[in-house]
Amino acid sequence: MTPDVDDRAVLHADCSRCAALCCVLPPFAASADFAIDKPAGRPCPNLAGDDRCRIHEQLPERGFPGCVAFDCFGAGQQVVQVTYRGRDPRAEPEALAVLDAMRQLSELLWYLADALARPAAAPLHAELAAARDRARALREAGARELAALDTGALRRDAGALLSEVSDRVRRGLPGPRTDRSGADLVGAALRGADLRAGCLRGAYLIGADLRRADLRGADLLGADLRAADLRGADLRDALFLTLPQVAAARTDGATRLPEGLAR
């Protein structure tokens, strides 16, 4: 991939080029997101023989909203088509570790692409580009290297850089810039709240009422938005917002999202 290409254009799941890896390899625990327990490596009982979901159109109603919110950032097709050169890897003992590493690398690339697109982060572009190029190279690695990859260390190193990007970007934006990183805001009443340029990194916003809240320029890296009500909310220019976060929340036609992020 050429240096000037925005990775986010390709970091989307293409199930037609995968092998239903997310329906087979990871374990599920019965919860609000999944109606059943499923051990690692066992196909979901809703998976048909053609690798399609039998209840795809009724997933939330049947107790599987976690499947709707899940997105692998293109890791599935990368593992099948590149790592295993078109071969179905589901029976390989290291396949789950490979998929997990690939997804984390792909998600990291999403964040780095977001950071590189921010004019305020220009002084950090060399460091960001180096981190991006390393993540890109690792996505091309073999199964053994991916399975042994210390993704935690990789994300910690990049996390410090992304924090600096966030500080630089939000410093130049209007708003209260309130820091609620890691805050427990489960079910919080934040309807119409002014959260512009705030830091909600890693915040727990499960079921929070964010209707018509102003989240422009807010840092949402790792924020848990499951069942959060974002109807009418303004998330334009929000930092590090991802498709799974949007899919896990409740939105409507009045929800304003960053450019290029589909509802």
Rosetta blueprint (number, residue, H / E / L):
1 M L
2 T L
3 P L
4 D L
5 V L
6 D L
7 D H
8 R H
9 A H
10 V L
11 L L
12 H L
13 A L
14 D L
15 C H
16 S H
17 R H
18 C L
19 A L
20 A L
21 L H
22 C H
23 C H
24 V H
25 L L
26 P L
27 P L
28 F E
29 A L
30 A L
31 S L
32 A L
33 D L
34 F L
35 A L
36 I L
37 D L
38 K E
39 P L
40 A L
41 G L
42 R L
43 P L
44 C L
45 P L
46 N L
47 L E
48 A L
49 G L
50 D L
51 D L
52 R L
53 C E
54 R L
55 I L
56 H H
57 E H
58 Q H
59 L L
60 P L
61 E L
62 R L
63 G L
64 F L
65 P H
66 G H
67 C H
68 V H
69 A H
70 F L
71 D L
72 C L
73 F L
74 G L
75 A H
76 G H
77 Q H
78 Q H
79 V H
80 V H
81 Q H
82 V H
83 T H
84 Y L
85 R L
86 G L
87 R L
88 D L
89 P L
90 R L
91 A L
92 E L
93 P L
94 E L
95 A H
96 L H
97 A H
98 V H
99 L H
100 D H
101 A H
102 M H
103 R H
104 Q H
105 L H
106 S H
107 E H
108 L H
109 L H
110 W H
111 Y H
112 L H
113 A H
114 D H
115 A H
116 L H
117 A L
118 R L
119 P H
120 A H
121 A H
122 A H
123 P H
124 L H
125 H H
126 A H
127 E H
128 L H
129 A H
130 A H
131 A H
132 R H
133 D H
134 R H
135 A H
136 R H
137 A H
138 L H
139 R H
140 E L
141 A L
142 G L
143 A H
144 R H
145 E H
146 L H
147 A H
148 A L
149 L L
150 D L
151 T H
152 G H
153 A H
154 L H
155 R H
156 R H
157 D H
158 A H
159 G H
160 A H
161 L H
162 L H
163 S H
164 E H
165 V H
166 S H
167 D H
168 R H
169 V H
170 R H
171 R H
172 G L
173 L L
174 P L
175 G L
176 P L
177 R L
178 T L
179 D E
180 R L
181 S L
182 G L
183 A L
184 D E
185 L L
186 V L
187 G L
188 A L
189 A E
190 L L
191 R L
192 G L
193 A L
194 D E
195 L L
196 R L
197 A L
198 G L
199 C E
200 L L
201 R L
202 G L
203 A L
204 Y E
205 L L
206 I L
207 G L
208 A L
209 D E
210 L L
211 R L
212 R L
213 A L
214 D E
215 L L
216 R L
217 G L
218 A L
219 D E
220 L L
221 L L
222 G L
223 A L
224 D E
225 L L
226 R L
227 A L
228 A L
229 D E
230 L L
231 R L
232 G L
233 A L
234 D E
235 L L
236 R L
237 D L
238 A L
239 L E
240 F L
241 L L
242 T L
243 L H
244 P H
245 Q H
246 V H
247 A H
248 A H
249 A L
250 R E
251 T L
252 D L
253 G L
254 A L
255 T L
256 R E
257 L L
258 P L
259 E L
260 G L
261 L L
262 A L
263 R L
